[in-house]
Structure formats: structure tokens, C-alpha cells
């Protein structure tokens, strides 16, 4: 067998992929492109006589004659955090690899649908680009599902305990990079605070028996101890990666044979009122819970209406927070703190809104669907729409399908808002809509979907009324019914 397989992969999979490459007798040489992120994979591949390190991809010189080669480029694990960066980086690297390889295999899953439209985006490329798949041929969701042996096993584990942090040797290597550096948490205490907030209780180590078992056990114990988790292990499998690699090798052989800020605009309020509202904005943006609450109270005592506090204080504050987040001036911990400060202040004014101005715009049931506990985005959407006068019933995260149906029956909301950040749980959005249809209540409520992997096409396909990309779009859409 001859030819060149390009492998573009996330650092987090370096142990699994290196293990398979070293074991494969048909692979004669592995050329790794040296970069800031290649030291881990270089370490895994050394001492076996197959490794060659390149200072740049253009130094790659395939050996002529018999034998299969691999050109490998490991990418930063931090791309996990940003859909657009991940997609752009994969696209540009694949285009570079195209010049040197007969096929490119991606050591990635859909990663929150960051990589779901590759066919379209790479339609001008002349070589096949493969991704690992589940048994039914669907693209694998992420690195966790990949080493568990498929998406269904991920769902199985999440059903056992939703608050599960999944770990592999790669995740143990890189969790600090992700959870401290990339997530913007200043210390372990803050990471623990984030975990506690979402309700994580267990670390599940996926053991594929490729690394030092004692070290893996130590890593899992240390991790569990740090975060007060229980620690469990489950057998993993390299089968899906192996299958993808075999396919890539076959293609490479065939190709080779054939030679082929924001200005804060305050309304017409008095100077004092403006000063206080400005301070309120600052404290919410800074995430000072107590000060935000006191200021909301001071504004009320000073005669500012509850609605003005929301309109000219809390909403502009959350707008600044989301802009700072977009510009990467804020990371998640700051956003969570600001949301807490917002709710503290909001709790003071909310009771006064009941039948006052700006209210009565409609009732919304909102939640994150079963199997997913990412809730920051849902909370941000809720914050903005609640502050804009919509009555919000928050069902939280990991909400069972039947609970949504029961709630819709009980409160007869105008809107049902479903969120998920993970591709394996998107199917539960469809199940909620099917449940509404079965109960004969689908037409009583407008269903809107949101979350990173979701799209308008998906929303249409499963019979939702709309999809919104972010909190601003959601509010715009909701408000369109106010004037209609
Ligand atoms: C922060 C984060 C976490 C935090 C979650 C904290 C929390 N309280 O939510 C922590 C660190 C705990 C975490 C855990 C995990 N995570 Co995570 N996480 C992320 C990350 C980096 C950011 C998500 C986020 O909060 N963004 C900020 C908010 C403001 O943006 P947003 O959520 O997109 O929301 C906006 C819009 O989407 C929209 N929106 C959202 N919801 C709704 C709802 C409606 C109705 C509407 C209209 C709009 C709307 O409006 C929001 C505001 O603008 C994403 C990657 C990414 N960039 O999305 C990965 C990501 C979601 N995680 C991922 C993974 C793999 C995991 C873990 C499995 C990792 C592990 N080793 O165990 C676990 C989950 C385990 C479990 N049991 O659920 C993958 C999911 C892949 C997949 N299978 O689809 C992602 C996509 C990373 C990746 N690139 O692969 N994660």
C-alpha cells in the first residue's frame, strides 16, 4: 500500500491517534509539522523509528516507492472554545494539506456543528476529506463520543448522570489549558464554582487502555478530588478512529496508484437618575452583585420607575456584557458574574412590574433540552427577554421532554424556547415538538430554537416556528409580534 494520508487533528486526540499510527505496520513514516501544539504528539510518536519532524508543511517530501505515509498536523485544543476559529483553521489547513496528500482525515467530530458543512465549504477541493462516523454513517459529534464508541453511548452515560465531566488521557492533559486559560477562569476555585453552578457531580474516565493505567487512575482521582466529584471509569474504544483511518488509507492508496461599548444612551432621565443608572450599569458589567442590588433599590427610592431601571440600566448593562464577550474582552466567568449581578438587581424591580408598563408582552417557557447542561446562552437570552417585559418560566437545564409538554399544558405560554449546545441532544428538540403534536397542542404555542449547533434549516425540518442566533435576534423576533 502506498500514498499519503494527511491527518489534521485536535491535540486532545494525540494519544489515541499516535497509538493507532504506531501499531499500523503499513504506515512507514509519520511526518509531524512542528508547531506550538505538536510537542505532545511528537512525544507520543518518538522512539519507534517512524517519526520525522518538519519545520513547516512545505518541507514535506514524500518518499517515493512503496509504503504509506502520514503527514500530521496537530491543532490547538483551545479551538474547542470558538466555532468560527475552529472552522476557519480546519478549512485553511486542509487547503494547505491538499497539495501534499491524497486524502485528509480529520481528527475531529462535528464539535457543536462547527464542522458540519465541510462538504459545501470544501467543494472546490480536489481530494476527499474524511471525518470519523458512528455505526449508522452519521458524523461523530465530538472527541468524547468518538472514544466512547458512538453518540448513543454518550447519551447512555448522560442519562445515568447528567452532571458528568468526560475525560480521556488527552482531556487530563489539556483540561487546565481549556478550563483555566481558554475559559478565562483565574483559578481552580473559579472552575469549581462553574462546575458547581451547572451541577457536575462525576468525572467519567473513558479508558481505551492506550496509556499508563496507573497514571490514568491517579489523574482521575486528582481531578475528582479537586472538584468534589465521584470518579468512575468506563471502557472506551478506538474502533471508530481505526475505521476512519483504514478508509483514509484505502483512498490514499487508490489516489497514489492512479497517479493522480459602547456608548451608553440614556433616555431623558434627570442627571442624578442618569448618574445612578450609569453606576448600576457599571456594577452589573463588573459583576458586583451587592452593589447592583443596592443601586437598583436606591434608584427606586429616588423615584425612578422599575421600567426605567430595566430599560436604561439593566438592558444596556447586559448589552455591554454580551459585546465584551463577543470581542473576547470577557470570558465566561465574568459573564456569569454579570448575570448574577443582573438578577440581584432585577429581583428588586421585578415584583413592581407585575401589571405595570412594559409588561404583559407574553409568557415564555424556556429551557435546555434533556441531556445537555450548558445553560449560559439560555440564561443570557432569558435575562434579556425577561428584562424586556416578557414573563419567563425557566425550566432550567436537562429538561425532560414530558416536563416541557406538561408545562405547556399547564401555563399555556405564548412561546416555547428550546436551547442546546450539543449535537447529540438536538434530537430531543424534535421530540418535544412531536410531543406537542401528539397532545394536540402544537398550534397553541410558537416554538423557537437556539444554541450553537442549531440552524434555521434544522428548525424548519423539525417543525419549529423559528431559530434565533442570539439574544438580540430573539428579542427582535418576539417584539415583531407586539406591533403585528
Ligand atoms: C462554556 C462551555 C462549557 C461549560 C458549560 C458551563 C455552563 N454553565 O453552561 C463547561 C466547561 C462546564 C462545559 C462542559 C462540557 N462541554 Co462544553 N462548551 C462550552 C463552550 C466553550 C461555550 C458555550 C457557551 O456558554 N457560550 C457562551 C454563550 C453566551 O453562547 P451560546 O451558548 O452559544 O448562546 C448564544 C446562542 O447560541 C443563543 N442561544 C442559546 N440558547 C438559546 C435558546 C434559544 C431559545 C434562543 C432563541 C437562542 C439561544 O443565544 C445565546 C446568547 O447569544 C462551547 C463551545 C462554543 N463556543 O459553543 C463548548 C461545547 C458546547 N462543549 C462541548 C463539550 C464536548 C463539553 C463536554 C462534553 C466536555 C467534557 N469533557 O465533558 C461537557 C458537557 C458534559 C455534559 N454532561 O453536558 C462541545 C459540544 C460538542 C457536541 N457534542 O455537540 C462544545 C461545542 C465545544 C466543541 N467545540 O466541541 N462546556
Boltz pocket constraint, residues with backbone or C-beta under 6 A from the ligand:
constraints:
  - pocket:
      binder: B
      contacts: [[A, 79], [A, 80], [A, 81], [A, 82], [A, 83], [A, 110], [A, 111], [A, 112], [A, 113], [A, 114], [A, 141], [A, 142], [A, 144], [A, 158], [A, 161], [A, 162], [A, 163], [A, 164], [A, 165], [A, 166], [A, 167], [A, 171], [A, 194], [A, 195], [A, 197], [A, 198], [A, 332], [A, 371], [A, 372], [A, 373], [A, 374], [A, 375], [A, 376], [A, 377], [A, 378], [A, 380], [A, 381], [A, 417], [A, 418], [A, 419], [A, 420], [A, 421], [A, 422], [A, 423], [A, 424], [A, 448], [A, 449], [A, 450], [A, 451], [A, 452], [A, 453], [A, 467], [A, 468], [A, 469], [A, 470], [A, 471], [A, 474]]
      max_distance: 6.0
